[in-house]
Amino acid sequence: MSSAEPPRRLDDEARRLLLRLAHDSIDAGLRTGAPLRIDPADYTGELGAERACFVTLRMSDKSLRGCIGSMEAVRILAADVAGNAWAAASQDPRFAPLRRDEYHELHVHISVLSPLEPLTVRSQRELLEGIRPGIDGLLVREGNRRGTLLPAVWEVLHDAGRFVFEVRRKAGLPGDYWSPTMTFHRYTAESFD
């Protein structure tokens, strides 16, 4: 089993620009009901490359306020950040849409994902051996169900067995579910706020 490709590192200026785009997109969404429009011709380098990301929103008291992302690259990184930031603020089914009076308490966290790497495993034991605690995020798919946990979740769930259990539950499956048709992918993430 090969290791997941590490994400290309973003420099400090790219990180600042992406965080600004996320904030600006949420602000635009609150004013217009739509995310900030991104013209791909305006972006080069890593911001203009097709990359997938997750945007996590927390309030000033650290409580989760939304998290939406893309598992696979389908648009340039600048557009993915802008779209996912507004979606996290307005479409996460766990929360009511963000209100204007909450905007100034918002803390934005971005995770830029590496490409998905399939894990070919035939048992729970092989799956646990194939993921790297503290490093890998995990995506599970079974039929039309899917669930993922970002690598940052290792900060809360330190045990690989528990991590896999919770990914399955997030997919709407029993935590100990196993099927030969279930697929797994691992990935890494570069996270910043």
Protein Blocks (a to p, Z undefined) as FASTA:
>chain_A
ZZddddddddfklmmmmmmmmmmmmmmmmmnopacdddfklpgcjllpccddddddddfk
opafbdcddfbdcbdfklmmmmmmmmmmmmgmkbccddfklmmmpccddddddddddddd
fbfklmmmmpcghkaccdddehjbccdddfklmmmmmcfklmmmmmmmmnopafkbccfk
bccddddddddZZ
